[in-house]
Amino acid sequence: MPSPIRYARSGDLSIAYRVEGSGPDLLVAPGFISHLEWAMDEPVVARFSERLASFSRVIVFDKRGCGLSDPVSGPPSLEENVQDMRAVLDAVGSERAVIFGVSEGGSTAMLFAATHPVRTAALILYGSYARVLRAPDYPFGVGSDEHQVLIDMTMERWGDGVGLSAWAPSAGDDPRLRESWARLQRLAASPAMVRRIFELYRDIDIRPVLPSIRVPTLVLHRRDDRMVPVAMAHYLADHLPDAKLVELEGTDHTFFTGDTRVMLDELEEFATGTVGPQGGDRVLATVLFTDIVSSTERAIAMGDARWRDLLETHHAQVTSQIERFEGREVKSLGDGFLAVFDGPARAIRCAQAISDRARSIGLDVRAGLHTGECETIGDDIGGIAVHIAARVAALGQGDEVLVSSTVKDLVAGSGIVFEDRGSHALKGVDDEWRLFAALR
């Protein structure tokens, strides 16, 4: 009998998941669309899953807004996907897993590995990428016009099996699989959701995260993949600190079509023979600094006793908001705070909430954020990311949440709106940094 589909709680949402097999934990981060029941019923997917379950405890789930998970108004951001992955691992009692990211799920898997290295035994990427669109320093990306044509063509025929010949050329003439592919489309996501997922791809760029991924990584990619050029896999392998690239024969982007034997052999050898990092002293995190504007002048005008009372109220508000948005307070810095978060969007919203609460008691607070690799030193943190966040905060104006371009890029799909504040030289930090104000 197939294992049952269950639900994990992620905030207010229910995330559908399923567990099969035994062995080292293998969490699959799904790609574009998925549907757990369809995957159980589709023979070629079921065979692939059975092979995975022969050497691991396979944990699969549907992203929020997709398949059997709770519907949402728009596609999940990478940060929300990471949150849901953590919730699923908690629900199945998994402390540490090999993370297998498929296509788009590879971006989520990489962000998870960077922010949760202790829970990541190893990383496997199939058909994945760090960025979709072409850029001057990323010439093998997709052109913006080409991407729009793909969106329009897919939307015109969504639900009738559109795209199978592109995603899986080896199966393009298989009428049974085409009908099954069409059924997946109808079950997994509505046309409006699919359009918004495609549009979100324009904003995905996790290249700054790659150097922070310290776990052993296997990059699998078919040499003639029609949807994601193999050059994108080479980019990943070149920029991940501990990566092995295996080029597979074939043109398919879908993982379950074509010749899957070599891929599964590589998966098995890597998943069962890899020992991940034993430390956890370096981790990707979003660093938040807050500071009360003109605090010295306010203290002099109010007097010590009144200022101390006001400061205590503000400190309680800040501590409450850090806890509310699942951050960790590192330390109080007189009239400011240092905190870290494993999700940049939550860090931004926390900073905005702190500023709003401060304004309600007559204080003006500025905040600065940067995402980067941090050293954990006991309960404290250090590293260049901390220095950058501090310099960003120092450039902020009253009631402003200022972020680095790294933070802005990582919250694509979150709905947060930014205003460009231009490029700045940060004291003690190389190069100029483009900064953005997060708008309410």
Helices and strands as residue ranges (DSSP letters): E 5-10, E 13-20, E 25-29, H 36-41, H 43-53, E 57-61, H 78-91, E 97-102, H 104-115, G 117-119, E 120-126, H 144-156, H 164-167, G 169-171, H 175-188, H 191-201, G 207-212, E 217-222, H 230-239, E 243-248, H 261-273, E 282-292, H 295-302, H 304-324, E 328-333, E 336-341, H 344-360, E 365-377, E 380-382, H 384-394, E 401-404, H 405-410, E 417-425, E 432-439
